């Protein structure tokens, strides 16, 4: 059995143009946990395919297949003396169909879903610089360059407390107290890579065997004329409380009762968002500050026909900066069946809004990918009887144009999902993994990482270098584009 490069296969079948627009990617879910400190090179693992690999109308790796892989390299942070950043490199070399037949293939990791970690161009997972977080603003970064900068750098290790210590002459005991208070009030993010079972990833297929079996992808069934006509009368526009158009647009409809709707998202691993209260907002800030996840974080208020959503479901991993979420409203009854409409978008980043002094999310402009995510998850959990797509109506056209003013890109289609009772197969244990090492070792690691961060990056010299490099890069790109 011989593998061939996927590019050659696409060329032979005349599908390069299609693949350029729709790259051969698919999603998997880890069956076992992997970490940078306890998964050495050679560790075997498996993952389950949650969205199939489809090429040119053919399903190559169906949903539910197993992916076999191996850890190529794992670099732990340890005490932080050698590495500031963890790294994990995975190889995917075989897939197994439901009947047990295995086939070799090649794939590169593209993305770890809703993770604080980044995946580089070689498919390696790179951990976070734990000491480079919002707390950095409290560690002396605003010191002006001066002759005594290096002599007083040690004071800066206490951050803002260093300035208070020197201003009020608190002495060594006061400085130690401030340092201890900061360690307690502002925990350091976990620098190691921890991927529990259930972690979702996106792979890019690079090679498949010549004799790989495939089956035609069946077209989605039609919505039905009467239901289509009824849905076309429903508005697609979502607004902010002040009445201005929101970036979100209704892109999904669900046919089923409230219990089936709740069960479907629960079975698929989605959870309800908490209301916006002082407690939830403060928890949001702590999660943002410590670069960790908050699976039930509140969402901003958006309205559909002047009404707040009946429920908001979301799905995230180990960062509050990224999450899948959908706001759902009850649209009414059609032939005795309850109909719900939803606006699904993915939060792809987070920032601090100066005017409102709140943390706000930035959504991925490709909202059709979030629509596909909802369809994929409910299908994998066996919670949908069937799925149809309805082309945009004149109202959807207007809503899409309003959304495009906010940089949203969508084809305007509505995914219609008929729900059914389901139990789901999402991992029940969503408790965070424990940090490695004793408290003493973790405290020593924090001191070492923050010391390295302070001397290497939290100074004006480093930021002048970064600004100069960014300016040169921007100038070079502008010159290249002009040519």
Buried (B, 14 or more C-beta within 10 A) or exposed (E): EEBBEBEEBBEEEEBEEBBEEEEBBBBBBBBBBBBBBBBEEEBEBBBBBBBBBBBBEBBBBBBEBBBBBBBBBBBBBBBBEEBBBBBBBBBBBBBBBEEEEEBBBBBBBBBBBBBBBEBEEEBBBBBBBBBBBBBBEBBBBEBEEEEEBEEEBEBBBBBBBBBBBEEEEBEEEBBBBBBEEBBEEBBBBBBBBBBBBBBBBBBBBBBBBEEBEBEEEEEEEEBBEEBBEBBBEBBBBBBBEEEEBBBBBBBBBBBBBEEBBBBBBBBBBBBBBBEBEEEBBEBBBBBBBBBBBBBBBBBEEBBBEEEEBBBBBBBBBBBBBBBBBBBBBBBEEBEEEBBBBBBBBBBBEBEEEEEEEEBEBEBBBBBBBBBBBBBBBBBBBBBBEEBBBBEBBEBBEBBBEBBBEBEBEBEBBBBBBBBBEBEBBBEEEEEEBEBBBEEEEBEBBBBBBBBBBBBEBBBBEEEEEEEEEEEEEEEEEEEEEEE
